Amino acid sequence: MTTGKQIISTLADGKLTVEVAQVEVADPTGNQVLVEMEAAPINPSDLAILTGMADLENAEYAAGRFVATMPEPFYSAQKGRHGQRLPVGNEGAGVVIAAGDGEQAQALVGQRVACVPGNAYSQYCLADAGLCLPLGDISSEDGASAFVNPMTALGFVETARMEQQKGIVHTAAASNLGQMLVKICAEDDIPLVNIVRKAEHVELLAGLGAKHIVNSSDDDFMDQLRAAIDAADAYCGFDPIGGGHAVDNCFKAMEQVATGKMSEFSRYGSEQEKRMYIYGRLDFSPTILTPAYGFGWTLSGWLLTPFLQKAGLETLLRMRQRVLDGLTTTFASSYKAKVSLEEMLTRDAVLDYREMKTGEKYLVTPQG
């Protein structure tokens, strides 16, 4: 048994309590390894449990702890977790200090690995050896974000290939993940339409070699989007925004491009299949859809774990090797700030990383 600090999130009685707690970690068995965690990123996917829609502006902050009101309907919507003490942190990296008796686990003892334990904001974590990525000489800081964003970006490309799509549309494209996707598509010669909302984001992606960049803040945004979709032949898109008109705009532009190529009018619209995937919720407002894109369209959610299960072991191993090969280039991550477990719960830090601003990701260093 190993004792160490861990971030715990509890939702009860209308309040969200997030705190640094002392926990006991069981000894690894079978194919498990015990990882002394050195670095873990704060990704948007972590915030659902870490902060959710709690009122962080008016929360009570103390050393290594904050308590915030969780307003309705968000409190009732999470009834399944009420009263549960949940660990936080999808991914991170550190050194394997003990292992179960499984051969794969034993082979990792003493190695620095990237892992996805689900409680990465901890000094010590148990992880499945089969999901650990040996980092070799790569540091924990460089390897901390080796799973969620890289595998998601690669997953988009694999999904498009499975569906025999020629091009891809990506909204909120200046994100860390979006920049990875630009590089992947350039390497694989896949046309990519990048939708951003600031002029500086246009410059950022242009500097990475992106060819089709559309600024949603421009007056001629829809004209730009139609032209880019036409040039890229892109009818498959991925959206981390979720709320508002982001998906609607893409579907409209896709259909307008498709109908513009029809030789005969049809009251049902084009026969072009159009597909959008929502993979995040940067905007918690309702997803707006309007009847302006015929009937040949599909909207669904996209999550990494179900995709990997569907893709199969061979695809997973190929993707992992590609991430490892490009961890300091194609899949490199940068961080605005590094914080300890206690520092990540201070008011200034919480309000900052909760904004999920482009290029301002935080890295947690559990050992201090």
Stockholm file with secondary structure:
# STOCKHOLM 1.0

chainA/1-368         MTTGKQIISTLADGKLTVEVAQVEVADPTGNQVLVEMEAAPINPSDLAILTGMADLENAEYAAGRFVATMPEPFYSAQKGRHGQRLPVGNEGAGVVIAAGDGEQAQALVGQRVACVPGNAYSQYCLADAGLCLPLGDISSEDGASAFVNPMTALGFVETARMEQQKGIVHTAAASNLGQMLVKICAEDDIPLVNIVRKAEHVELLAGLGAKHIVNSSDDDFMDQLRAAIDAADAYCGFDPIGGGHAVDNCFKAMEQVATGKMSEFSRYGSEQEKRMYIYGRLDFSPTILTPAYGFGWTLSGWLLTPFLQKAGLETLLRMRQRVLDGLTTTFASSYKAKVSLEEMLTRDAVLDYREMKTGEKYLVTPQG
#=GR chainA/1-368 SS CEEEEEEEEEEETTEEEEEEEEEEECCCCTTEEEEEEEEEECCGGGHHHHTTTCCCTTCEEETTEEEEECCTTHHHHTGGGBTCEEECCSCEEEEEEEECSSHHHHTTTTCEEEECCSCCSBSEEEEEGGGCEECTTSCHHHHTTSSHHHHHHHHHHHHHHHTTCSEEEESSTTSHHHHHHHHHHHHHTCCEEEEESSHHHHHHHHHTTCSEEEETTSTTHHHHHHHHHHHHTEEEEEESCEEETHHHHHHHHHHHHHHTTCSSCCTTCCCCCEEEEECCCSEEEEECCCSCSCSCEEEEECCHHHHHHHHCHHHHHHHHHHHHHTTTTTTCCCCSEEECTTGGGSHHHHHHHTTCCTTCCEEECTTC
#=GC SS_cons         CEEEEEEEEEEETTEEEEEEEEEEECCCCTTEEEEEEEEEECCGGGHHHHTTTCCCTTCEEETTEEEEECCTTHHHHTGGGBTCEEECCSCEEEEEEEECSSHHHHTTTTCEEEECCSCCSBSEEEEEGGGCEECTTSCHHHHTTSSHHHHHHHHHHHHHHHTTCSEEEESSTTSHHHHHHHHHHHHHTCCEEEEESSHHHHHHHHHTTCSEEEETTSTTHHHHHHHHHHHHTEEEEEESCEEETHHHHHHHHHHHHHHTTCSSCCTTCCCCCEEEEECCCSEEEEECCCSCSCSCEEEEECCHHHHHHHHCHHHHHHHHHHHHHTTTTTTCCCCSEEECTTGGGSHHHHHHHTTCCTTCCEEECTTC
//
